[in-house]
Amino acid sequence: MKFALSPEHQDFGASIRKLFESGQTPAAVRAWSGDDPAPGRALIEQLAAAGAFGLTVDEEYGGLGAEPLDQVVAFVEIGRAAAPGPLVESAAAIPALLQALAGTDPEPARRWLPGISEGTLTATLAVAGRGGRALAVDADRVDLVLLADGDRVSTGRVGEPVRSVDPARRLFVIEADETVAAGPHVAAAIAAGFDAAVLANSAQLLGAGKALLDASTDYVKQRKQFGRPIGEFQAIKQKLADVFIGLDLAEPLLHRAALTTGSANRTRDVSAAAVACADAAYRAARTALQVHGAIGYTSEYDLSLWLTRVTALRSAWGTPDLHRGRVAEALRAGTATDPSGALT
């Protein structure tokens, strides 16, 4: 199995990156954190025009019917830009959930997926865990809120806000409203949506880690001590090399997970990618903060947008410990276990 991206994938990634390279993305992220979602909505509309929301949606629902790897390529660039909005939920989790439900009840997919694919319908998703509140990102700024809980999917009512370490990830408590689907088959559909979200979230983490490495490399070439750029010092070189190696090793695990999403090993591979990408991005964030020094702590400096994003995304769709547990369970069983265990 080959994990290198094809020229077509590379060109697609470059097109998404170019979309964010206007220099306005950091300002849009800060505006989204406050009371001005307009710049962020403009970015989301551009992503929709590029087909990012319909990549893994079947053509019968207005999507492109592409492979999960195409979506991974897009989300690496989304993470590299630290773009705001419920992108994982709209582009990955909800399409996977609704299409998994369509085998039994196609009506929700027919109702919502065409609008999501076109970008005319924004959506977010909350997944209820054992003993905790169900939280959704940007629930007050979307057209559709869904709540997945056990063997039931329902529309959601927006409750109280919850403070996030990343101001651009605006969290809200979600309560159940009208039932969309219920029954034993729904738990497997929720698990499919969860794993799709984990995969996209991991790609975001990898992209954010790459952005942090690039920012750190540029900075150490400019900052001087003792009349020399600090990037010439062996200790700095070693730290950045460790970051590069971590990101480089995580990437094929991410690609493998994208290529095996339809197999029995889906849960194992997705969780392995989640652990590797989270660890690599966190190392990139710590190193970036160390090499930048005090300026890295300031919210006015753009580096903070990626530092807080990585911190939030590490546990957004399951903590590293949860995913290590899923990998260990799958290895003990000799194959991937029932992915519905991800939600406990």
Secondary structure as UniProt FT lines:
FT   HELIX           7..20
FT   TURN            21..22
FT   HELIX           25..33
FT   TURN            34..35
FT   HELIX           38..49
FT   TURN            50..53
FT   TURN            55..56
FT   HELIX           59..61
FT   HELIX           68..81
FT   HELIX           87..88
FT   HELIX           89..93
FT   HELIX           94..101
FT   TURN            102..104
FT   HELIX           107..118
FT   STRAND          123..127
FT   TURN            130..131
FT   STRAND          135..137
FT   HELIX           139..141
FT   STRAND          144..149
FT   TURN            150..151
FT   STRAND          152..162
FT   TURN            167..168
FT   STRAND          171..182
FT   HELIX           184..222
FT   STRAND          224..225
FT   TURN            226..227
FT   STRAND          228..229
FT   HELIX           230..232
FT   HELIX           234..259
FT   TURN            260..262
FT   TURN            264..265
FT   HELIX           266..292
FT   HELIX           293..297
FT   TURN            299..300
FT   HELIX           303..313
FT   TURN            314..317
FT   HELIX           320..333
FT   HELIX           339..343
//
